[in-house]
Amino acid sequence: MDKPILVVDDEPEILMAVDTALRMAGFDRIVTINDARDVIRHMEREIPGLILLDLNMPHINGGRLLKIIRKTWPKIPVIVLTGTIEVDTAVKCMKIGAMDYVIKPVEEDRLVAAVKQALAMEKSGNTGKKPLHQDLFAQIKNPAAFRHIITQDKKMHSIFHYVEAIAPSLQPVLVCGETGVGKELIGQCIHTLSARKGKLVVVNVAGLDDNVFSDTLFGHVTGAFTGADKARPGLIEQAAGGTLLLDEIGDLALTSQVKLLRLLQEGDYLALGSDKTRHSDARIIASTNQDLWALEKQEKFRRDLIYRLSTHTLTLPPLRERLLDLPLLLDRFMCQAASELDKPIPDIPKTLIEQMETYPFKGNIRELKSMVHDAISRYEKGPITADLFKGLDAAVRQAPLDTPPPGLESDKGLPTLKEASNILVEKAMEQAGGNQSAAAKILGISQQALSKRLQKIRK
């Protein structure tokens, strides 16, 4: 088989027994892990074809780990390993996604039969009812290319389809989206799916003046400037046959934009201090959190460069527009942080998710990850609570509604009830960052009622 079988158990003798039995049965790719905290980290590097998972382990019990695996990797079959007194628990695990269970001490024939059956069912695709994530990924040809992006959002699913369609193209790609939405990850997906032989080279062009940009991108020859004792290749040369990702392209200086335009049009460039034209076959991906057309109106960005960069364009939605992913992301980041900080993985109460759904997350997924890491560093025991997350305070978020919004000040006279209602709705939408679900919770009404009110206001 191409993918390894992952065996997770804190008892070395069990790991050895399972490993030996499987190798004698002809399975040669076996990976054993004796610390449950290492499982997620390992799976992010290499996706197994099957997992054998002990239920009773320190740090993270098997049931909890199974839930995490099922949320993020719903297609991977899991067989639980259990003591005879834990059969009822094993059956419960099967209800939440395990394919089978094997009782310890392990009987070789039973183990091998269970493994063969699980692999056969996985190969045929008959692993039971498909979770939502699996349905969304059903039509994606290369789901492994997107394994680092945690999502069950339909917009993201559509973007994955588009990425697969444009990946073989040699034309530039413009990736738009707010800070922290995962633009570089999508760039990596495009590069992976392009099957280009060269590597992906990423450079942040924000704050680079023209000389530094030229030297960084195109390199220089000996004697190009004071201190240039030897020639240095630029990043464009390092990306030969591969992909060059230019991050924060909206901040690129106008003088540098001219040089980039020439590279895009002709594939040609000049190293600093050289009059010899060089040619590059690197594909260009640019990313930005700015509106390039707005910059063009301010004469800060060239119109012709926008056209060249945006042959293929995609825009990633902010986290507040993909709230279905919030529990998945929160779970993954908590596991990662707990592993790094050697802390227990806390249970996530529903109330915490509800509070987070009203938070604006201006830094998006990057901000969420940072908040989680900081919260876990201060976490001790029990369900994790909102007070451990800096900035996540419902009272603070609702405070602006406790004071009269613009239009309701007493010295301007009383507005009509309809006017007051409209003002409150607009203020709530502003506080929720445009998210209707969050605004509805702030106002204490249903999202459907809010939606109808917004339609009347915007007529």
PyMOL commands that set and color helices and strands:
alter all, ss='L'
color gray80, all
select helices_A, chain A and resi 12-24+36-45+62-72+84-95+108-124+132-136+143-146+154-166+183-194+210-218+235-238+249-251+254-266+292-297+303-309+319-321+323-341+350-357+364-378+386-388+394-402+410-412+417-431+436-443+447-457
alter helices_A, ss='H'
color red, helices_A
select strands_A, chain A and resi 5-8+30-33+50-54+78-83+100-104+173-176+200-204+219-220+232-233+243-247+268-269+278-279+283-288+312-315
alter strands_A, ss='S'
color yellow, strands_A
deselect
rebuild
show_as cartoon
